[in-house]
Amino acid sequence: MSKVLIIGPSWVGDMVMSQSLFKRLKEQEPELIIDVLAPGWCKPILERMPEVRHALEMPLGHGAFDIKTRYSIGRQLRTEHYDRAYIVPRSAKSALIPFFARIPKRIGWKGEMRYGLLNDIRPNRKAFQYMVERLVALAHPKKEMIDSSSLGGLSTLPVPKLTVDLNTQQQALNQFSLSLTKPVIGLCPGAEFGPSKQWPTKHYAEVAQYAVEKGYQVWLFGSKKDHATCEDIVQHVATQQQSELHNLAGATSLIQAVDLLGACKTVVSNDSGLMHVAAAVGCHVIGVYGSTSPDYTPPLTNKVNIVSTDIECRPCFQRQCPLGHLKCLTRLKSEVVKKLI
């Protein structure tokens, strides 16, 4: 029975999309054992992926080199006798642990000085348009992976599907005094990447107002740093209707957010990790794109609408608007989203 170690990414959306790689590996070898080494916050997410046996916690923070600790982890992992490793990040340091673990076959894309650390190095990453294609391509022999056409198109790839635990969902509903007596619209107005991904709060508030008037309740999701943004959205809704809005940003754990997103009918989200979570739990996703593009990281679901402007300077993929106007977001009016709810 084969056993593989996967060095996972450090971002929520990337980890969700990585499940497509896990699924393809299991399609090829149903008895394959998959362990994933990733930051501790990933563990609850990975535990909702049935393809993964163990979520191994990476004790080092994002960006930390610390070769001594990496050597120690690699040496401990030698006892697992992994047959091969897939290294999703493209940094040199991410390839050290499989090398120190003496895993015979170490597969990944060409990146920072990884020759020797990887012995199955893929040089043609940019020949694959979508990030999910780049992930799934690693599961196939190098000689077969020429470009996107080698995989048969985006629609043929396995899509992420996170398990929703109804028991923990109910516990979260109780904890936050939520009910499902009215259908739920979820809003995810944050984005770790930066302001060039964040649709204005005014537009989100207009969508929230419209949703409440149509008989929905609105749940707002995000991290602690998104709490003020979500509260601003609440305050821009008519006072008499604010009771239908619930600001959960910074209050829920990540896994509670997974389960509560699973209770939403529709989720309106910036291009963020939570957008990919919403897609993976089966929501209808309305993805709002500013500086980035769905031609690289679309929500992997057939229940999706993508909204964006056709302004000539997008996508620029910059964290801050290089022209200082953010027109790719400000010109995208709420009416475009309202008609999709």
Secondary structure, DSSP 4 states (H G I P E B T S, - for coil): --EEEEE--SSHHHHHHHHHHHHHHHHH-TT-EEEEEEEGGGHHHHTT-TT-SEEEEE-SPTT---HHHHHHHHHHHGGG--SEEEE-S-SSGGGHHHHHTT-SEEEEES-SS-BTTBSEEE--GGGS-SHHHHHHHTTS-GGG--SGGGGT-GGGS----PPP-HHHHHHHHHHTT---SS-EEEEE---TT-GGG---HHHHHHHHHHHHHTT-EEEE---GGGHHHHHHHHHTS-GGGGGGEEE-TTTS-HHHHHHHHTT-SEEEEESSHHHHHHHHTT-EEEEE-SSS-TTTS--SSSSEEEE----TT-----SS-TTS--HHHHTS-HHHHHTT-
